[in-house]
Each structure stands twice: as structure tokens, then as C-alpha cells.
Amino acid sequence: MSAKTLSAAEWRRRLLATCQRMIDSADRLCQADRDLGDGDHGVTMARAFAAAQTAYGAAPASPGPDLAILGAKLMGAGGTSGIVFGTWFSSAAKAIGAKEIDGRTLAEAMAEAAQAVRNRAKASPGDKTMIDALLPAVEALRAAADEGPDAALRKAASAAAAGAEATRPMVPHMGRARTMGERGVGFVDPGALSVAIIFEGLAATP
């Protein structure tokens, strides 16, 4: 493996690390969801990522198929969050296919996936959703693509974290949170927080 690519085995290790981060963050994500009027987001995410973690133990490592496994588990987890996060990973899986993970491939796959999420969720930047963290992450991936996937993912993680925090002063416009109106100001969107945690996991060197 060169510095400009991630092997299938390393990509699998990063996905497994991401699964564990999401499982460990269940309470934090549930609290973020309760702040905006619901409360089950962390449970939904943890269930799906735990199922993917188990499935990886019975399948050979392969970048596109590994993302497809995660997408399928998220789709099966139920709820709106399962569907939109499942759309993200399932779309990225199709875009990557059997390709090796280099910076450009990863950036293009995540860009396609982000558009698929927008099409599914009908969300725009500023609506206080996962899009507010996902789009900055994709922009960072694109800008750093030629530096290789490792550097690009670290910058994407930083951008996603900043994007999630930027949802705090926003008024929610989508999902159940929109009923809170101005009372939703001051809280981080749980979907955006999940995006930030996911990129943290993908950026971590196992």
C-alpha cells in the first residue's frame, strides 16, 4: 500500500473503528436527539453499526461491498435516520465498487453519495440536518484528494466537526425537530453529529 491508497484491509479496519465509535456514542447521540424533541437516534445508529461490525466478521474485506454492508444494515435499522444514512453508504458503495481507495475515488464517491442523500431527504444547507456536516466534509475531501485518502479524511473529519457545531445556532426545518422552531436553537443536530463521528472514525489510523 502506498501513501496514496488504502488497502482493503486498512479500509475494513477503519470501518470497524467507526462502528465502535458509533456504538460508544449512542448515549451522546440520544441526548442530542432528545434536545430536539425525539431521542432514539443513538439507539438506531448503534444497532446498525453493531450489525455491520458482526457482518464484517463473516465477509472478506472489499471497499465497495463493505460500504454496501453498512448501508444495508442502516436501511434495516428503521426510522428516517436509518434510511438517509443507509442511502449515504449504499450510494458510496456503488460509486466505489471494486476500485481501490485513493483520494480522488473517495472524494467522488462521497460527493455522489451526498447528492443521493440530498435527493432522498430533500434537505438543503442551513436546514439543520446531517447535510450541514456532510457537505463541508465532501468539500474538504475534494480539496485534499490529491494528498491521498489519509490526509483527505483527516481534513474531512475536521470539516464535518465544524459543520456539526455550526448547526447549533440554526432553526430546524426538517423532520420532527422542525416543530420546535426557535426552541431548537442552541443544540447540535444529531444527524450532523453522527456524520462528524463517522468521519472521525474513518480518519483514525488503526
Phi and psi in degrees as a GROMACS rama.xvg file:
@    title "Ramachandran Plot"
@    xaxis  label "Phi"
@    yaxis  label "Psi"
@TYPE xy
-89.7606  171.417  SER-2
-66.6549  -15.5395  ALA-3
-94.4765  -0.626993  LYS-4
-138.682  159.684  THR-5
-114.638  129.984  LEU-6
-69.496  163.712  SER-7
-58.6919  -38.9333  ALA-8
-65.9961  -40.7292  ALA-9
-71.4117  -37.8514  GLU-10
-60.5323  -41.5637  TRP-11
-61.1064  -44.3131  ARG-12
-60.5067  -39.1552  ARG-13
-68.6801  -37.4534  ARG-14
-65.7194  -41.1129  LEU-15
-63.1822  -40.2872  LEU-16
-64.2921  -37.4782  ALA-17
-66.6749  -42.9967  THR-18
-55.6731  -46.2283  CYS-19
-65.6711  -38.4351  GLN-20
-61.5443  -41.4096  ARG-21
-68.5302  -38.8928  MET-22
-62.0043  -45.6844  ILE-23
-68.0758  -20.8495  ASP-24
-95.4255  8.4015  SER-25
-55.7768  -47.8071  ALA-26
-64.7832  -41.3266  ASP-27
-61.8326  -41.8809  ARG-28
-71.4693  -36.2261  LEU-29
-64.3118  -39.9324  CYS-30
-64.3996  -42.2389  GLN-31
-60.5789  -37.4193  ALA-32
-70.3839  -40.5585  ASP-33
-62.0536  -35.337  ARG-34
-58.8018  -26.5174  ASP-35
-110.932  18.628  LEU-36
102.667  1.73261  GLY-37
-123.534  -118.309  ASP-38
148.573  -0.900958  GLY-39
-107  4.55326  ASP-40
-58.5496  -45.1899  HIS-41
-63.4544  -37.8146  GLY-42
-65.2918  -44.483  VAL-43
-60.9112  -46.7678  THR-44
-65.1025  -46.5518  MET-45
-61.2057  -40.3067  ALA-46
-60.8994  -45.9718  ARG-47
-68.0673  -43.8588  ALA-48
-70.1384  -32.626  PHE-49
-67.2162  -39.2359  ALA-50
-65.1749  -39.3348  ALA-51
-65.8508  -41.6985  ALA-52
-56.5933  -43.427  GLN-53
-66.4689  -43.3642  THR-54
-62.9017  -34.3912  ALA-55
-64.0141  -26.2897  TYR-56
-70.309  -13.3782  GLY-57
-116.12  11.4147  ALA-58
-135.565  144.059  ALA-59
-67.523  149.146  PRO-60
-70.3254  131.064  ALA-61
-160.43  122.814  SER-62
-52.2636  -55.728  PRO-63
-63.2946  -52.6573  GLY-64
-58.6218  -34.1781  PRO-65
-63.7703  -41.0461  ASP-66
-67.4616  -35.0655  LEU-67
-64.7608  -38.2555  ALA-68
-60.092  -47.7047  ILE-69
-63.3592  -42.5033  LEU-70
-59.7279  -42.1001  GLY-71
-66.227  -41.0809  ALA-72
-66.2338  -36.4015  LYS-73
-68.5059  -42.6518  LEU-74
-59.3978  -35.8037  MET-75
-83.1653  -4.70264  GLY-76
-78.4868  -17.5624  ALA-77
89.5913  161.878  GLY-78
79.0523  165.718  GLY-79
-62.2661  -40.271  THR-80
-63.6923  -39.4287  SER-81
-60.7067  -40.1834  GLY-82
-67.452  -48.2501  ILE-83
-72.6034  -37.2771  VAL-84
-71.5331  -34.9254  PHE-85
-63.2817  -38.8103  GLY-86
-61.1748  -41.7584  THR-87
-56.3275  -55.0696  TRP-88
-75.4513  -33.8804  PHE-89
-66.3131  -39.4541  SER-90
-68.7716  -40.5877  SER-91
-63.8307  -37.2518  ALA-92
-61.2026  -44.2582  ALA-93
-64.0294  -39.0164  LYS-94
-69.9678  -34.6313  ALA-95
-82.4686  -43.3836  ILE-96
56.0017  -125.749  GLY-97
-97.4684  8.17074  ALA-98
-69.9192  153.791  LYS-99
-76.2405  158.26  GLU-100
-88.1752  98.7143  ILE-101
-112.461  173.63  ASP-102
-61.0312  -43.1986  GLY-103
-68.1077  -43.8176  ARG-104
-60.7091  -44.4418  THR-105
-63.5724  -44.2219  LEU-106
-63.228  -43.9324  ALA-107
-66.9339  -40.1407  GLU-108
-64.3755  -43.4033  ALA-109
-70.1053  -31.6784  MET-110
-65.7533  -44.8876  ALA-111
-62.1836  -41.2512  GLU-112
-65.7281  -40.4945  ALA-113
-63.0548  -38.1069  ALA-114
-66.8233  -37.9684  GLN-115
-63.4124  -39.0933  ALA-116
-64.2217  -43.9083  VAL-117
-61.7751  -40.7044  ARG-118
-64.3463  -39.0789  ASN-119
-72.3312  -47.543  ARG-120
-85.6762  -16.461  ALA-121
57.8181  35.8004  LYS-122
-105.442  150.432  ALA-123
-124.424  160.225  SER-124
-55.5322  136.846  PRO-125
94.7016  -6.39495  GLY-126
-80.39  -4.41842  ASP-127
67.1536  63.0236  LYS-128
-138.263  -176.954  THR-129
-58.7004  -24.6414  MET-130
-58.626  -33.3786  ILE-131
-69.1443  -17.2496  ASP-132
-102.83  -33.9638  ALA-133
-69.2832  -43.6072  LEU-134
-64.7561  -43.9408  LEU-135
-61.2115  -35.5713  PRO-136
-63.8337  -43.2344  ALA-137
-63.7321  -42.2835  VAL-138
-60.7112  -40.5615  GLU-139
-66.6065  -39.8329  ALA-140
-59.8568  -44.9786  LEU-141
-63.5678  -43.3604  ARG-142
-66.3844  -31.5004  ALA-143
-106.718  10.7435  ALA-144
-55.4115  -40.5866  ALA-145
-73.7692  -8.54409  ASP-146
-84.3197  -7.09543  GLU-147
101.811  160.21  GLY-148
-65.6751  -32.701  PRO-149
-64.0014  -52.3104  ASP-150
-65.1494  -40.0106  ALA-151
-63.2111  -40.6318  ALA-152
-67.8457  -37.6025  LEU-153
-62.2651  -41.9344  ARG-154
-70.8725  -34.9943  LYS-155
-64.9961  -39.3365  ALA-156
-62.5046  -42.2091  ALA-157
-63.9943  -42.2196  SER-158
-67.1127  -38.9636  ALA-159
-65.5115  -41.1943  ALA-160
-62.4124  -42.7924  ALA-161
-65.9081  -38.7947  ALA-162
-64.6426  -39.9625  GLY-163
-63.5227  -45.924  ALA-164
-63.2904  -31.943  GLU-165
-68.3497  -12.761  ALA-166
-77.4617  -14.2716  THR-167
-55.9041  -46.9993  ARG-168
-83.3097  0.925838  PRO-169
-80.664  151.394  MET-170
-89.6938  127.862  VAL-171
-68.7553  139.481  PRO-172
-124.422  1.45574  HIS-173
-131.486  153.326  MET-174
65.6916  -163.436  GLY-175
-64.2334  -29.2521  ARG-176
-62.484  -24.6588  ALA-177
-64.3003  -22.6807  ARG-178
-69.2146  -16.5646  THR-179
-77.7538  -23.6661  MET-180
56.3088  -131.555  GLY-181
-63.5894  -20.9595  GLU-182
-69.1807  -13.8068  ARG-183
-82.5218  -8.59285  GLY-184
-70.0266  137.314  VAL-185
105.373  -4.79624  GLY-186
-121.273  145.372  PHE-187
-80.8848  135.993  VAL-188
-65.0059  130.241  ASP-189
-65.5349  -32.9432  PRO-190
-66.2812  -42.0849  GLY-191
-64.8715  -38.0669  ALA-192
-64.2357  -39.3379  LEU-193
-61.5918  -42.556  SER-194
-58.8527  -43.7167  VAL-195
-62.6187  -42.8058  ALA-196
-66.3647  -39.4521  ILE-197
-61.4381  -46.301  ILE-198
-68.215  -32.0862  PHE-199
-58.6926  -44.0018  GLU-200
-65.6013  -43.2676  GLY-201
-67.5501  -29.1256  LEU-202
-81.5377  -21.0047  ALA-203
-69.3928  135.907  ALA-204
-87.0509  113.913  THR-205
